[in-house]
Amino acid sequence: MHSTTEPRLLSLREVDLRLVEGAWPWAEANRAAIDAHWEKLTAANPTLFNGRVLVTRKRRVDGEVMTGEVIAVDYASFLAMRDFGAPDPGTGNCFAMAALRAADGAYVLGIMGSHTANAGRVYFPAGTPDMNDVLPDGRLDLLGSVSRELAEETGIAPDEVTIEDGWTAVFEGARIAMMRRVRSPLPSAELVGRIERFLATEEQPELAGIALVRTAADIDPATMPAFLQHYLRHVLA
């Protein structure tokens, strides 16, 4: 899901995405290519699991509110959309990220493990939305996703940090990274140690390590996607 256009930022007060039923016409029309792509991916990484995830469509922004729909699709179709360059106009990936910052100002990011679909890449705690992120009324709970992914990837519970209000949406082609500011009372050295101790207890941790960003010089274009680089340069300016 890569884009040649410059990412853009937008402050949002509310995001209202709702689950709808139905098939994904693009995936149905391109099933053979999707299956062949999945076969190559799983040959290289057999730990990939073809579960159900959510893609966004019919999104609209009015002032500080974004609305739209999400539909459930198989992970193979989702990865094909990403790797084929987001070929279905109007459909994409909207996901939440915990923009974790230590008390001394350093941003704390994770290096994805070798068994993940983004091995070696550097991100804030995040995950592709799935049915676990859908509330009983059908709304996509992106704030809940922030808390869940933060705990699952780093072991940091929501009551150990301050989750600030509002979203910073970073639009990059069909990808929308919903950044939520999360502040820890711990300085970066203690916070990193806390996370590393948690990772050491995990049988298969999602993260292979931690990366700190204190200044723009710490931004690594080789491992960080364009939307993340854009966000970090914005908040560090």
N, C-alpha and C positions, 0 to 999 in steps of 0.2 A: 504494500500500500504506500508506495513512494511517490512523491510529487516533485515536480520541477519548479513549482511556484513557492514563493517565500511564505512561510507560516505567518499567520496573523493572530493577534490576541484580542480577546473580548472579555470584559468583566460581566458576569452574569449573577443575578440574585437568585434565580430559580431555574431548574431544569425539570421538565415534565415530559418524560418519555413513557409510553404505555404499550404493553404487550398486545399484539393482535395475532389472530390465528391465520394460517395460510401458508402455502408453499412459496418458495423463492424462484420465480420464473427463470432468472439468469442461471441459477444452479441446475435446474432441471434441463435447460437447453445445452449446458456445457458439462454434463455429467461425465462423459468419457474423458475429457481433458482433466477434470478435477480428480477423477479416480487415478489416472496415470500420474498426476502430480503427487498425490498422496502416497502412492506406491514408492516413488522416489524418495520422498521425505522420510517415510518409515523405514526404508532400507538403510538410510543414513542414521536414523534415530528411532530405534524400535520402541522406545518408551512413550512415543506420542500416542495419545488416546483420542479416538474420534467421537468425543462427546458432543453435547448440544451447547451452543453458545448463541449470543444474541447479536444481531446486526441492526443498525439504525437506518431508517428511511423516512422520507417526507418530513425532514426536520425544517423548522422555521424559527427565526429569531425575531421577536418583537420587543424592542427596548432591551430590558435586562432579563427577559424570559425566553428560554428555548423550549419548544414543544416538538413532538414527533412521535414516531412509532418504532417499536422494536419487534423483530420476528426471530423465532428460534430456528437455527440452521445447524448442520453438522460441521464439526471443526475442520474437516477436509475442505469443505466449500469456503469456509472463512479464510483459511490459509491460501487457498487458490485466489480468492479475491485480493488478498494482500499481495501475493507474489506476482499476480498477473497485472498489477498496476491499477487496481480498483476499476474494473471494466464496466461496472453497472452503475450508470449515472444516478445520483440521488440515494445510493445505498452506501453505507460505510460503517466504520467502527468508532463508537463513542464509548469511552472508558474513563474511569476515575483514577487519579494518582494522588498518593499522600506525599505532598511536597514537604518532606521532613527536614526540619532545621533544628540544630542544636543550640543550646543557650549562648554559645560563643559566636553564633552567626554562620557556622559551616552547614552547608546542605549535605545530607546523608543519603546516598544512593546505593543500590545493590548491583552487583555483577551477577548476571543470570548464570545459573548452573548449566553444565554441559548436557544434561538430559532434557532441557527445556527447548521450546521452539525458537527462542531468541538467545541461544547460548553465547556467552561472552559479551552481550550487549549490556549497557548500563542504563538503569531506569530508577525512578522512585518506585516504592512499593505500589503495585497495580496488578490488575488482572482483566482478562477479557470477560465482560459481563455474561452471566449464565442464569439459569432459572433460579438459582439460589439467591439472586439479587432482585427478584420480582416480589413485590408486596402482594398481599391477598387481593387488593383492589386493582392489580395489574400494573401498577406504577413501577418503573425501574428505580431501585433504591441505590443511587450512586454514592450517597453519603455512607450508607451501610457497607458498600463495597470498599470504601476507603478504610473504614475501621477493620473490616475482615481481612483485607489484604495486608494491612500493616501488621496485624497480629500473626497471620499465617507466615509471612516472609521474615519478620524480624523478631517476633515474640513480644513486641511492645503492645500492651493493652491500651484501649482508648482512654481509660482513666489515668494513664501515666503521662498523657500528653494533653495539650490544648488544641482542639480542632477549631480553627477560626471559621467565621461566617463567609459565605460567598464563594463563587468559583471564578477561576481564570481559565477560560476556554482557549486552547491553542488549536487553530484550524490548520491542518496541513493536508490538502487534497481531500480524500475521503476519510481521513483520520481526525478525530476530535478528542484531544486529551483534556480532560476536565481536572484541572489542578486545584487541590484543596490544601491550603496552608495548614501545616501541623507543626506545632512547636513543642520541643522537649525541654524540661528544666535542667537537663544534664548537659555539661560541656561535651564537645565532640569526642574526646578521648574516652570518657566514661560511657557515652552512648554507644560508640563502636564496640567497646569491650562487652557491654551488655548484650548487644546483638550477636557478637561472635560467640559468646558463651551459649546463647540459645541455639545458634546454628550447629554447634558442636554436639548438641543433644539430639539433633534430628537425624533420622536414618538416611533420608535423601532430601537435604535442604534445597529449597528452591534457589537460594543464592549461593554463589561460590565465594563471595567476598564482598567487601564494602569499599566504596569510593567516596571521597570527600571533595566537595567543591567550595572553596573559600573565595576565589576570585575568578574572573573570566579566563585567566591563564590556566585554570584547572579543567576547563571544558575541553573534552576530547572528541573531536569530530569523527574519529575512527571507530569509537564504540557507542557514542550517544546519537540517537536519531535527531533529525533536524528540528522537530518540534520541541524536544527537550533542550537542545542548545539555545533555541530562540527564547524559551521561557527563562532559562538561567541567566542569559545576557540581560533580559528585561529586569529581573529582580535584583541583579547585581549592579545594575547601572547606577 
